[in-house]
């Protein structure tokens, strides 16, 4: 298991052997936003910028509707800019 994976809760990346923040940044952000704990979110914010997180909330369809709504409200992103909310 990579050092990066070990920084998060065990269940978040149970199906992944190795991750690179450079290559898998969006994947990591989606997993943590959807299923992470408070501790996971704090760790994510240490590793990724707020702009990285906002970009994922806007551009990725992998977020659950509940997660997308929460983070859109948190970052004051108009719903129409979030691909996960465009149904």
FITORLUM-382204 format. One record per residue: residue number from 1; residue in three letters; x, y negated, z of N, C-alpha, C in turn. Coordinates in Angstrom, 2 decimals. Layout:
! FITORLUM-382204
<node><i>NUM</i><aa>ALA</aa><n_u>X</n_u><n_v>Y</n_v><n_w>Z</n_w><ca_u>X</ca_u><ca_v>Y</ca_v><ca_w>Z</ca_w><c_u>X</c_u><c_v>Y</c_v><c_w>Z</c_w></node>
...
This chain:
! FITORLUM-382204
<node><i>1</i><aa>UNK</aa><n_u>0.85</n_u><n_v>1.18</n_v><n_w>0.00</n_w><ca_u>0.00</ca_u><ca_v>0.00</ca_v><ca_w>0.00</ca_w><c_u>0.90</c_u><c_v>-1.24</c_v><c_w>0.00</c_w></node>
<node><i>2</i><aa>UNK</aa><n_u>0.54</n_u><n_v>-2.20</n_v><n_w>-0.82</n_w><ca_u>1.36</ca_u><ca_v>-3.40</ca_v><ca_w>-0.91</ca_w><c_u>1.18</c_u><c_v>-4.27</c_v><c_w>0.32</c_w></node>
<node><i>3</i><aa>UNK</aa><n_u>2.18</n_u><n_v>-5.10</n_v><n_w>0.56</n_w><ca_u>2.13</ca_u><ca_v>-6.02</ca_v><ca_w>1.69</ca_w><c_u>0.94</c_u><c_v>-6.96</c_v><c_w>1.57</c_w></node>
<node><i>4</i><aa>UNK</aa><n_u>0.60</n_u><n_v>-7.36</n_v><n_w>0.36</n_w><ca_u>-0.54</ca_u><ca_v>-8.25</ca_v><ca_w>0.15</ca_w><c_u>-1.84</c_u><c_v>-7.59</c_v><c_w>0.60</c_w></node>
<node><i>5</i><aa>UNK</aa><n_u>-2.05</n_u><n_v>-6.34</n_v><n_w>0.23</n_w><ca_u>-3.27</ca_u><ca_v>-5.62</ca_v><ca_w>0.61</ca_w><c_u>-3.37</c_u><c_v>-5.48</c_v><c_w>2.12</c_w></node>
<node><i>6</i><aa>UNK</aa><n_u>-2.25</n_u><n_v>-5.23</n_v><n_w>2.77</n_w><ca_u>-2.26</ca_u><ca_v>-5.02</ca_v><ca_w>4.22</ca_w><c_u>-2.61</c_u><c_v>-6.28</c_v><c_w>5.01</c_w></node>
<node><i>7</i><aa>UNK</aa><n_u>-2.64</n_u><n_v>-7.42</n_v><n_w>4.37</n_w><ca_u>-3.01</ca_u><ca_v>-8.67</ca_v><ca_w>5.04</ca_w><c_u>-4.52</c_u><c_v>-8.83</c_v><c_w>5.19</c_w></node>
<node><i>8</i><aa>UNK</aa><n_u>-5.28</n_u><n_v>-7.95</n_v><n_w>4.54</n_w><ca_u>-6.74</ca_u><ca_v>-8.03</ca_v><ca_w>4.56</ca_w><c_u>-7.33</c_u><c_v>-6.77</c_v><c_w>5.20</c_w></node>
<node><i>9</i><aa>UNK</aa><n_u>-8.62</n_u><n_v>-6.82</n_v><n_w>5.49</n_w><ca_u>-9.32</ca_u><ca_v>-5.65</ca_v><ca_w>6.05</ca_w><c_u>-9.16</c_u><c_v>-4.45</c_v><c_w>5.14</c_w></node>
<node><i>10</i><aa>UNK</aa><n_u>-9.05</n_u><n_v>-3.27</n_v><n_w>5.75</n_w><ca_u>-8.78</ca_u><ca_v>-2.03</ca_v><ca_w>5.01</ca_w><c_u>-9.78</c_u><c_v>-1.76</c_v><c_w>3.90</c_w></node>
<node><i>11</i><aa>UNK</aa><n_u>-11.06</n_u><n_v>-2.02</n_v><n_w>4.15</n_w><ca_u>-12.10</ca_u><ca_v>-1.64</ca_v><ca_w>3.18</ca_w><c_u>-12.13</c_u><c_v>-2.54</c_v><c_w>1.94</c_w></node>
<node><i>12</i><aa>UNK</aa><n_u>-11.53</n_u><n_v>-3.71</n_v><n_w>2.00</n_w><ca_u>-11.63</ca_u><ca_v>-4.63</ca_v><ca_w>0.86</ca_w><c_u>-10.96</c_u><c_v>-4.08</c_v><c_w>-0.39</c_w></node>
<node><i>13</i><aa>UNK</aa><n_u>-9.83</n_u><n_v>-3.45</n_v><n_w>-0.22</n_w><ca_u>-9.05</ca_u><ca_v>-2.98</ca_v><ca_w>-1.37</ca_w><c_u>-8.77</c_u><c_v>-1.48</c_v><c_w>-1.26</c_w></node>
<node><i>14</i><aa>UNK</aa><n_u>-9.75</n_u><n_v>-0.73</n_v><n_w>-0.79</n_w><ca_u>-9.61</ca_u><ca_v>0.71</ca_v><ca_w>-0.59</ca_w><c_u>-9.32</c_u><c_v>1.44</c_v><c_w>-1.90</c_w></node>
<node><i>15</i><aa>UNK</aa><n_u>-9.74</n_u><n_v>0.87</n_v><n_w>-3.02</n_w><ca_u>-9.62</ca_u><ca_v>1.54</ca_v><ca_w>-4.32</ca_w><c_u>-8.45</c_u><c_v>1.03</c_v><c_w>-5.14</c_w></node>
<node><i>16</i><aa>UNK</aa><n_u>-7.56</n_u><n_v>0.26</n_v><n_w>-4.53</n_w><ca_u>-6.45</ca_u><ca_v>-0.35</ca_v><ca_w>-5.25</ca_w><c_u>-5.14</c_u><c_v>0.03</c_v><c_w>-4.56</c_w></node>
<node><i>17</i><aa>UNK</aa><n_u>-4.16</n_u><n_v>0.44</n_v><n_w>-5.36</n_w><ca_u>-2.87</ca_u><ca_v>0.83</ca_v><ca_w>-4.79</ca_w><c_u>-1.93</c_u><c_v>-0.37</c_v><c_w>-4.62</c_w></node>
<node><i>18</i><aa>UNK</aa><n_u>-2.01</n_u><n_v>-1.32</n_v><n_w>-5.53</n_w><ca_u>-1.08</ca_u><ca_v>-2.44</ca_v><ca_w>-5.49</ca_w><c_u>-1.73</c_u><c_v>-3.66</c_v><c_w>-6.11</c_w></node>
<node><i>19</i><aa>UNK</aa><n_u>-1.47</n_u><n_v>-4.82</n_v><n_w>-5.54</n_w><ca_u>-2.00</ca_u><ca_v>-6.07</ca_v><ca_w>-6.08</ca_w><c_u>-0.89</c_u><c_v>-7.11</c_v><c_w>-6.12</c_w></node>
<node><i>20</i><aa>UNK</aa><n_u>-0.99</n_u><n_v>-7.97</n_v><n_w>-7.10</n_w><ca_u>-0.11</ca_u><ca_v>-9.12</ca_v><ca_w>-7.21</ca_w><c_u>-0.97</c_u><c_v>-10.37</c_v><c_w>-7.17</c_w></node>
<node><i>21</i><aa>UNK</aa><n_u>-0.61</n_u><n_v>-11.31</n_v><n_w>-6.34</n_w><ca_u>-1.38</ca_u><ca_v>-12.54</ca_v><ca_w>-6.26</ca_w><c_u>-1.38</c_u><c_v>-13.28</c_v><c_w>-7.60</c_w></node>
<node><i>22</i><aa>UNK</aa><n_u>-0.26</n_u><n_v>-13.23</n_v><n_w>-8.30</n_w><ca_u>-0.18</ca_u><ca_v>-13.90</ca_v><ca_w>-9.60</ca_w><c_u>-1.08</c_u><c_v>-13.24</c_v><c_w>-10.64</c_w></node>
<node><i>23</i><aa>UNK</aa><n_u>-1.09</n_u><n_v>-11.92</n_v><n_w>-10.68</n_w><ca_u>-1.85</ca_u><ca_v>-11.20</ca_v><ca_w>-11.71</ca_w><c_u>-3.30</c_u><c_v>-10.95</c_v><c_w>-11.32</c_w></node>
<node><i>24</i><aa>UNK</aa><n_u>-3.59</n_u><n_v>-10.85</n_v><n_w>-10.04</n_w><ca_u>-4.92</ca_u><ca_v>-10.43</ca_v><ca_w>-9.57</ca_w><c_u>-5.62</c_u><c_v>-11.45</c_v><c_w>-8.69</c_w></node>
<node><i>25</i><aa>UNK</aa><n_u>-5.24</n_u><n_v>-12.71</n_v><n_w>-8.81</n_w><ca_u>-5.78</ca_u><ca_v>-13.76</ca_v><ca_w>-7.93</ca_w><c_u>-7.31</c_u><c_v>-13.80</c_v><c_w>-7.94</c_w></node>
<node><i>26</i><aa>UNK</aa><n_u>-7.93</n_u><n_v>-13.82</n_v><n_w>-9.12</n_w><ca_u>-9.40</ca_u><ca_v>-13.90</ca_v><ca_w>-9.20</ca_w><c_u>-10.06</c_u><c_v>-12.67</c_v><c_w>-8.57</c_w></node>
<node><i>27</i><aa>UNK</aa><n_u>-9.52</n_u><n_v>-11.50</n_v><n_w>-8.83</n_w><ca_u>-10.04</ca_u><ca_v>-10.26</ca_v><ca_w>-8.27</ca_w><c_u>-10.00</c_u><c_v>-10.30</c_v><c_w>-6.74</c_w></node>
<node><i>28</i><aa>UNK</aa><n_u>-8.89</n_u><n_v>-10.76</n_v><n_w>-6.19</n_w><ca_u>-8.72</ca_u><ca_v>-10.84</ca_v><ca_w>-4.74</ca_w><c_u>-9.73</c_u><c_v>-11.83</c_v><c_w>-4.15</c_w></node>
<node><i>29</i><aa>UNK</aa><n_u>-9.87</n_u><n_v>-12.98</n_v><n_w>-4.79</n_w><ca_u>-10.81</ca_u><ca_v>-13.99</ca_v><ca_w>-4.29</ca_w><c_u>-12.23</c_u><c_v>-13.46</c_v><c_w>-4.29</c_w></node>
<node><i>30</i><aa>UNK</aa><n_u>-12.65</n_u><n_v>-12.81</n_v><n_w>-5.37</n_w><ca_u>-14.01</ca_u><ca_v>-12.27</ca_v><ca_w>-5.45</ca_w><c_u>-14.25</c_u><c_v>-11.26</c_v><c_w>-4.35</c_w></node>
<node><i>31</i><aa>UNK</aa><n_u>-13.33</n_u><n_v>-10.33</n_v><n_w>-4.16</n_w><ca_u>-13.50</ca_u><ca_v>-9.31</ca_v><ca_w>-3.12</ca_w><c_u>-13.63</c_u><c_v>-9.94</c_v><c_w>-1.73</c_w></node>
<node><i>32</i><aa>UNK</aa><n_u>-12.76</n_u><n_v>-10.89</n_v><n_w>-1.44</n_w><ca_u>-12.78</ca_u><ca_v>-11.50</ca_v><ca_w>-0.11</ca_w><c_u>-14.05</c_u><c_v>-12.33</c_v><c_w>0.08</c_w></node>
<node><i>33</i><aa>UNK</aa><n_u>-14.44</n_u><n_v>-13.10</n_v><n_w>-0.92</n_w><ca_u>-15.66</ca_u><ca_v>-13.91</ca_v><ca_w>-0.78</ca_w><c_u>-16.89</c_u><c_v>-13.03</c_v><c_w>-0.63</c_w></node>
<node><i>34</i><aa>UNK</aa><n_u>-16.96</n_u><n_v>-11.94</n_v><n_w>-1.37</n_w><ca_u>-18.13</ca_u><ca_v>-11.06</ca_v><ca_w>-1.30</ca_w><c_u>-18.19</c_u><c_v>-10.26</c_v><c_w>0.00</c_w></node>
<node><i>35</i><aa>UNK</aa><n_u>-17.07</n_u><n_v>-9.72</n_v><n_w>0.45</n_w><ca_u>-17.09</ca_u><ca_v>-8.71</ca_v><ca_w>1.51</ca_w><c_u>-16.14</c_u><c_v>-8.96</c_v><c_w>2.67</c_w></node>
<node><i>36</i><aa>UNK</aa><n_u>-15.40</n_u><n_v>-10.04</n_v><n_w>2.65</n_w><ca_u>-14.39</ca_u><ca_v>-10.28</ca_v><ca_w>3.67</ca_w><c_u>-14.95</c_u><c_v>-10.78</c_v><c_w>4.99</c_w></node>
<node><i>37</i><aa>UNK</aa><n_u>-14.15</n_u><n_v>-10.64</n_v><n_w>6.02</n_w><ca_u>-14.48</ca_u><ca_v>-11.15</ca_v><ca_w>7.35</ca_w><c_u>-13.95</c_u><c_v>-12.58</c_v><c_w>7.47</c_w></node>
<node><i>38</i><aa>UNK</aa><n_u>-14.22</n_u><n_v>-13.20</n_v><n_w>8.60</n_w><ca_u>-13.67</ca_u><ca_v>-14.54</ca_v><ca_w>8.86</ca_w><c_u>-12.15</c_u><c_v>-14.52</c_v><c_w>8.78</c_w></node>
<node><i>39</i><aa>UNK</aa><n_u>-11.55</n_u><n_v>-13.48</n_v><n_w>9.33</n_w><ca_u>-10.09</ca_u><ca_v>-13.35</ca_v><ca_w>9.30</ca_w><c_u>-9.59</c_u><c_v>-13.24</c_v><c_w>7.87</c_w></node>
<node><i>40</i><aa>UNK</aa><n_u>-10.31</n_u><n_v>-12.47</n_v><n_w>7.04</n_w><ca_u>-9.93</ca_u><ca_v>-12.33</ca_v><ca_w>5.63</ca_w><c_u>-10.02</c_u><c_v>-13.67</c_v><c_w>4.90</c_w></node>
<node><i>41</i><aa>UNK</aa><n_u>-11.07</n_u><n_v>-14.43</n_v><n_w>5.21</n_w><ca_u>-11.23</ca_u><ca_v>-15.74</ca_v><ca_w>4.57</ca_w><c_u>-10.12</c_u><c_v>-16.70</c_v><c_w>4.98</c_w></node>
<node><i>42</i><aa>UNK</aa><n_u>-9.74</n_u><n_v>-16.67</n_v><n_w>6.25</n_w><ca_u>-8.62</ca_u><ca_v>-17.52</ca_v><ca_w>6.69</ca_w><c_u>-7.33</c_u><c_v>-17.14</c_v><c_w>5.97</c_w></node>
<node><i>43</i><aa>UNK</aa><n_u>-7.11</n_u><n_v>-15.84</n_v><n_w>5.81</n_w><ca_u>-5.91</ca_u><ca_v>-15.38</ca_v><ca_w>5.11</ca_w><c_u>-5.96</c_u><c_v>-15.79</c_v><c_w>3.64</c_w></node>
<node><i>44</i><aa>UNK</aa><n_u>-7.13</n_u><n_v>-15.66</n_v><n_w>3.02</n_w><ca_u>-7.29</ca_u><ca_v>-16.06</ca_v><ca_w>1.62</ca_w><c_u>-6.95</c_u><c_v>-17.54</c_v><c_w>1.44</c_w></node>
<node><i>45</i><aa>UNK</aa><n_u>-7.42</n_u><n_v>-18.36</n_v><n_w>2.36</n_w><ca_u>-7.17</ca_u><ca_v>-19.80</ca_v><ca_w>2.26</ca_w><c_u>-5.70</c_u><c_v>-20.15</c_v><c_w>2.48</c_w></node>
<node><i>46</i><aa>UNK</aa><n_u>-4.95</n_u><n_v>-19.27</n_v><n_w>3.14</n_w><ca_u>-3.50</ca_u><ca_v>-19.47</ca_v><ca_w>3.26</ca_w><c_u>-2.80</c_u><c_v>-19.14</c_v><c_w>1.95</c_w></node>
<node><i>47</i><aa>UNK</aa><n_u>-3.34</n_u><n_v>-18.16</n_v><n_w>1.22</n_w><ca_u>-2.69</ca_u><ca_v>-17.67</ca_v><ca_w>0.00</ca_w><c_u>-3.14</c_u><c_v>-18.40</c_v><c_w>-1.27</c_w></node>
<node><i>48</i><aa>UNK</aa><n_u>-4.37</n_u><n_v>-18.90</n_v><n_w>-1.28</n_w><ca_u>-4.94</ca_u><ca_v>-19.50</ca_v><ca_w>-2.48</ca_w><c_u>-5.42</c_u><c_v>-20.91</c_v><c_w>-2.18</c_w></node>
<node><i>49</i><aa>UNK</aa><n_u>-5.30</n_u><n_v>-21.76</n_v><n_w>-3.16</n_w><ca_u>-5.75</ca_u><ca_v>-23.14</ca_v><ca_w>-2.97</ca_w><c_u>-7.27</c_u><c_v>-23.22</c_v><c_w>-3.03</c_w></node>
<node><i>50</i><aa>UNK</aa><n_u>-7.79</n_u><n_v>-24.31</n_v><n_w>-2.53</n_w><ca_u>-9.22</ca_u><ca_v>-24.56</ca_v><ca_w>-2.61</ca_w><c_u>-9.66</c_u><c_v>-24.62</c_v><c_w>-4.07</c_w></node>
<node><i>51</i><aa>UNK</aa><n_u>-8.83</n_u><n_v>-25.20</n_v><n_w>-4.92</n_w><ca_u>-9.15</ca_u><ca_v>-25.27</ca_v><ca_w>-6.35</ca_w><c_u>-9.23</c_u><c_v>-23.89</c_v><c_w>-6.99</c_w></node>
<node><i>52</i><aa>UNK</aa><n_u>-8.37</n_u><n_v>-22.96</n_v><n_w>-6.55</n_w><ca_u>-8.44</ca_u><ca_v>-21.57</ca_v><ca_w>-7.05</ca_w><c_u>-9.78</c_u><c_v>-20.95</c_v><c_w>-6.68</c_w></node>
<node><i>53</i><aa>UNK</aa><n_u>-10.19</n_u><n_v>-21.15</n_v><n_w>-5.45</n_w><ca_u>-11.45</ca_u><ca_v>-20.56</ca_v><ca_w>-4.97</ca_w><c_u>-12.64</c_u><c_v>-21.19</c_v><c_w>-5.70</c_w></node>
<node><i>54</i><aa>UNK</aa><n_u>-12.64</n_u><n_v>-22.49</n_v><n_w>-5.84</n_w><ca_u>-13.72</ca_u><ca_v>-23.18</ca_v><ca_w>-6.56</ca_w><c_u>-13.79</c_u><c_v>-22.70</c_v><c_w>-8.00</c_w></node>
<node><i>55</i><aa>UNK</aa><n_u>-12.66</n_u><n_v>-22.54</n_v><n_w>-8.63</n_w><ca_u>-12.62</ca_u><ca_v>-22.06</ca_v><ca_w>-10.02</ca_w><c_u>-13.26</c_u><c_v>-20.68</c_v><c_w>-10.14</c_w></node>
<node><i>56</i><aa>UNK</aa><n_u>-12.99</n_u><n_v>-19.81</n_v><n_w>-9.20</n_w><ca_u>-13.57</ca_u><ca_v>-18.46</ca_v><ca_w>-9.22</ca_w><c_u>-15.07</c_u><c_v>-18.52</c_v><c_w>-8.97</c_w></node>
<node><i>57</i><aa>UNK</aa><n_u>-15.50</n_u><n_v>-19.35</n_v><n_w>-8.03</n_w><ca_u>-16.94</ca_u><ca_v>-19.48</ca_v><ca_w>-7.77</ca_w><c_u>-17.66</c_u><c_v>-19.95</c_v><c_w>-9.03</c_w></node>
<node><i>58</i><aa>UNK</aa><n_u>-17.03</n_u><n_v>-20.82</n_v><n_w>-9.79</n_w><ca_u>-17.64</ca_u><ca_v>-21.33</ca_v><ca_w>-11.02</ca_w><c_u>-17.58</c_u><c_v>-20.32</c_v><c_w>-12.16</c_w></node>
<node><i>59</i><aa>UNK</aa><n_u>-16.49</n_u><n_v>-19.59</n_v><n_w>-12.30</n_w><ca_u>-16.24</ca_u><ca_v>-18.85</ca_v><ca_w>-13.54</ca_w><c_u>-16.49</c_u><c_v>-17.35</c_v><c_w>-13.50</c_w></node>
<node><i>60</i><aa>UNK</aa><n_u>-16.53</n_u><n_v>-16.74</n_v><n_w>-12.33</n_w><ca_u>-16.64</ca_u><ca_v>-15.28</ca_v><ca_w>-12.27</ca_w><c_u>-18.07</c_u><c_v>-14.82</c_v><c_w>-12.05</c_w></node>
<node><i>61</i><aa>UNK</aa><n_u>-18.45</n_u><n_v>-13.77</n_v><n_w>-12.76</n_w><ca_u>-19.77</ca_u><ca_v>-13.18</ca_v><ca_w>-12.61</ca_w><c_u>-19.80</c_u><c_v>-12.11</c_v><c_w>-11.52</c_w></node>
<node><i>62</i><aa>UNK</aa><n_u>-18.68</n_u><n_v>-11.74</n_v><n_w>-10.96</n_w><ca_u>-18.62</ca_u><ca_v>-10.66</ca_v><ca_w>-9.98</ca_w><c_u>-19.10</c_u><c_v>-11.02</c_v><c_w>-8.59</c_w></node>
<node><i>63</i><aa>UNK</aa><n_u>-19.43</n_u><n_v>-12.27</n_v><n_w>-8.36</n_w><ca_u>-19.93</ca_u><ca_v>-12.67</ca_v><ca_w>-7.05</ca_w><c_u>-21.40</c_u><c_v>-12.28</c_v><c_w>-6.91</c_w></node>
<node><i>64</i><aa>UNK</aa><n_u>-21.78</n_u><n_v>-11.82</n_v><n_w>-5.73</n_w><ca_u>-23.20</ca_u><ca_v>-11.56</ca_v><ca_w>-5.49</ca_w><c_u>-23.93</c_u><c_v>-12.90</c_v><c_w>-5.51</c_w></node>
<node><i>65</i><aa>UNK</aa><n_u>-25.23</n_u><n_v>-12.87</n_v><n_w>-5.74</n_w><ca_u>-26.01</ca_u><ca_v>-14.11</ca_v><ca_w>-5.77</ca_w><c_u>-25.92</c_u><c_v>-14.82</c_v><c_w>-4.43</c_w></node>
<node><i>66</i><aa>UNK</aa><n_u>-26.05</n_u><n_v>-14.06</n_v><n_w>-3.35</n_w><ca_u>-25.96</ca_u><ca_v>-14.66</ca_v><ca_w>-2.00</ca_w><c_u>-24.60</c_u><c_v>-15.33</c_v><c_w>-1.80</c_w></node>
<node><i>67</i><aa>UNK</aa><n_u>-23.54</n_u><n_v>-14.66</n_v><n_w>-2.20</n_w><ca_u>-22.19</ca_u><ca_v>-15.21</ca_v><ca_w>-2.05</ca_w><c_u>-22.02</c_u><c_v>-16.46</c_v><c_w>-2.91</c_w></node>
<node><i>68</i><aa>UNK</aa><n_u>-22.46</n_u><n_v>-16.38</n_v><n_w>-4.16</n_w><ca_u>-22.34</ca_u><ca_v>-17.54</ca_v><ca_w>-5.06</ca_w><c_u>-23.12</c_u><c_v>-18.74</c_v><c_w>-4.52</c_w></node>
<node><i>69</i><aa>UNK</aa><n_u>-24.32</n_u><n_v>-18.50</n_v><n_w>-4.02</n_w><ca_u>-25.12</ca_u><ca_v>-19.60</ca_v><ca_w>-3.45</ca_w><c_u>-24.42</c_u><c_v>-20.22</c_v><c_w>-2.24</c_w></node>
<node><i>70</i><aa>UNK</aa><n_u>-23.90</n_u><n_v>-19.37</n_v><n_w>-1.37</n_w><ca_u>-23.23</ca_u><ca_v>-19.88</ca_v><ca_w>-0.18</ca_w><c_u>-22.04</c_u><c_v>-20.77</c_v><c_w>-0.55</c_w></node>
<node><i>71</i><aa>UNK</aa><n_u>-21.15</n_u><n_v>-20.25</n_v><n_w>-1.41</n_w><ca_u>-19.94</ca_u><ca_v>-20.99</ca_v><ca_w>-1.74</ca_w><c_u>-20.23</c_u><c_v>-22.18</c_v><c_w>-2.63</c_w></node>
<node><i>72</i><aa>UNK</aa><n_u>-21.24</n_u><n_v>-22.11</n_v><n_w>-3.47</n_w><ca_u>-21.64</ca_u><ca_v>-23.28</ca_v><ca_w>-4.26</ca_w><c_u>-22.09</c_u><c_v>-24.40</c_v><c_w>-3.31</c_w></node>
<node><i>73</i><aa>UNK</aa><n_u>-22.87</n_u><n_v>-24.05</n_v><n_w>-2.30</n_w><ca_u>-23.29</ca_u><ca_v>-25.05</ca_v><ca_w>-1.31</ca_w><c_u>-22.11</c_u><c_v>-25.56</c_v><c_w>-0.49</c_w></node>
<node><i>74</i><aa>UNK</aa><n_u>-21.26</n_u><n_v>-24.66</n_v><n_w>-0.08</n_w><ca_u>-20.10</ca_u><ca_v>-25.03</ca_v><ca_w>0.74</ca_w><c_u>-19.21</c_u><c_v>-26.03</c_v><c_w>0.02</c_w></node>
<node><i>75</i><aa>UNK</aa><n_u>-18.94</n_u><n_v>-25.76</n_v><n_w>-1.26</n_w><ca_u>-18.06</ca_u><ca_v>-26.63</ca_v><ca_w>-2.05</ca_w><c_u>-18.83</c_u><c_v>-27.67</c_v><c_w>-2.87</c_w></node>
<node><i>76</i><aa>UNK</aa><n_u>-20.14</n_u><n_v>-27.75</n_v><n_w>-2.67</n_w><ca_u>-21.00</ca_u><ca_v>-28.70</ca_v><ca_w>-3.37</ca_w><c_u>-20.85</c_u><c_v>-28.59</c_v><c_w>-4.89</c_w></node>
<node><i>77</i><aa>UNK</aa><n_u>-20.93</n_u><n_v>-27.36</n_v><n_w>-5.38</n_w><ca_u>-20.86</ca_u><ca_v>-27.08</ca_v><ca_w>-6.81</ca_w><c_u>-22.29</c_u><c_v>-26.95</c_v><c_w>-7.31</c_w></node>
<node><i>78</i><aa>UNK</aa><n_u>-22.66</n_u><n_v>-27.69</n_v><n_w>-8.35</n_w><ca_u>-24.02</ca_u><ca_v>-27.52</ca_v><ca_w>-8.90</ca_w><c_u>-24.23</c_u><c_v>-26.08</c_v><c_w>-9.37</c_w></node>
<node><i>79</i><aa>UNK</aa><n_u>-25.40</n_u><n_v>-25.54</n_v><n_w>-9.07</n_w><ca_u>-25.68</ca_u><ca_v>-24.14</ca_v><ca_w>-9.40</ca_w><c_u>-25.48</c_u><c_v>-23.82</c_v><c_w>-10.87</c_w></node>
<node><i>80</i><aa>UNK</aa><n_u>-25.82</n_u><n_v>-24.75</n_v><n_w>-11.74</n_w><ca_u>-25.71</ca_u><ca_v>-24.47</ca_v><ca_w>-13.18</ca_w><c_u>-24.25</c_u><c_v>-24.28</c_v><c_w>-13.62</c_w></node>
<node><i>81</i><aa>UNK</aa><n_u>-23.29</n_u><n_v>-24.65</n_v><n_w>-12.77</n_w><ca_u>-21.88</ca_u><ca_v>-24.46</ca_v><ca_w>-13.10</ca_w><c_u>-21.35</c_u><c_v>-23.10</c_v><c_w>-12.66</c_w></node>
<node><i>82</i><aa>UNK</aa><n_u>-22.16</n_u><n_v>-22.33</n_v><n_w>-11.95</n_w><ca_u>-21.72</ca_u><ca_v>-21.03</ca_v><ca_w>-11.42</ca_w><c_u>-22.25</c_u><c_v>-19.91</c_v><c_w>-12.31</c_w></node>
<node><i>83</i><aa>UNK</aa><n_u>-21.33</n_u><n_v>-19.19</n_v><n_w>-12.96</n_w><ca_u>-21.75</ca_u><ca_v>-18.11</ca_v><ca_w>-13.87</ca_w><c_u>-22.53</c_u><c_v>-17.01</c_v><c_w>-13.16</c_w></node>
<node><i>84</i><aa>UNK</aa><n_u>-22.23</n_u><n_v>-16.75</n_v><n_w>-11.91</n_w><ca_u>-22.96</ca_u><ca_v>-15.71</ca_v><ca_w>-11.18</ca_w><c_u>-24.42</c_u><c_v>-16.10</c_v><c_w>-10.94</c_w></node>
<node><i>85</i><aa>UNK</aa><n_u>-24.72</n_u><n_v>-17.37</n_v><n_w>-11.05</n_w><ca_u>-26.09</ca_u><ca_v>-17.85</ca_v><ca_w>-10.81</ca_w><c_u>-26.85</c_u><c_v>-18.12</c_v><c_w>-12.10</c_w></node>
<node><i>86</i><aa>UNK</aa><n_u>-26.19</n_u><n_v>-18.02</n_v><n_w>-13.23</n_w><ca_u>-26.85</ca_u><ca_v>-18.24</ca_v><ca_w>-14.52</ca_w><c_u>-27.49</c_u><c_v>-16.94</c_v><c_w>-14.98</c_w></node>
<node><i>87</i><aa>UNK</aa><n_u>-28.79</n_u><n_v>-16.83</n_v><n_w>-14.75</n_w><ca_u>-29.48</ca_u><ca_v>-15.57</ca_v><ca_w>-15.05</ca_w><c_u>-30.27</c_u><c_v>-15.68</c_v><c_w>-16.31</c_w></node>
